[in-house]
Amino acid sequence: MADEFTKTRGAKKWWYQIAVMCMICIFFVGIDVYQNHRITWSVWPVVAVLFFGVGFTLLNRFGRE
């Protein structure tokens, strides 16, 4: 029984990468809004991060079951 707890303790959750990608997106949008008080150039990095980061994370989670 003790082995079951040690195997899962400290393992990253499946949504950890999605949270990191969302923080990166918030960073890009924050810089863009701070510079000129509207969203202009940060749309493309946010779309790229969400498409590749979140998309591949979800594919790894749900696509291989």
Secondary structure as UniProt FT lines:
FT   HELIX           2..8
FT   TURN            9..10
FT   TURN            14..15
FT   HELIX           16..36
FT   TURN            41..42
FT   HELIX           43..49
FT   HELIX           50..54
FT   HELIX           55..62
FT   TURN            63..64
//
